[in-house]
Amino acid sequence: MDLILWRHADAEEGEPDLARRLTAKGVKQAERVAAWLDKQLPDTCRILVSPAERAQQTALPLKRKYKVVPELAPGAGVDEVLEATGWPDAGAPVLVVGHQPTLGEVAAFLVAGDASSWSIRKGGVWWISNRVRDGDASVVVKVVIGPDFV
């Protein structure tokens, strides 16, 4: 299974938190990353998005159907994200558009076995794969990229 973690792009400050929108810089970041992702993602990829406005705005330039998942809201835990995605057994790749520190903790847990506070840059992507060879499962980091490099 491939799990793609996409942190929402640059957003304005303020309250309420769920209503915060992308800045002009964030819109550009989302457009650049979406154009890159669209070339990489298979048509079978499921897209799960936080209910926060900034996360949904980040996903929009991808121009694919997505599902808003309340369990991916700011403050979500590693277990909630992995359960929502079906890790590691989902049949198709899953893209999650979400938040820090949750996405960094998911990456740390999958790669290092500890939900440490790893930082994912705004608009950044971590593409992680679970592969099984000769009965042994392993986690492979395929891509880590920020919006300035796509």
Secondary structure, 3 states (H helix, E strand, C coil): CEEEEEECCCECCCCCHHHCCECHHHHHHHHHHHHHHHHHCCCCCEEEECCCHHHHHHHHHHCCCCEECHHHCCCCCHHHHHHHHCCCCCCCCEEEEECCCHHHHHHHHHHHCCCCCCCCCCCCEEEEEEEEECCEEEEEEEEEECHHHC
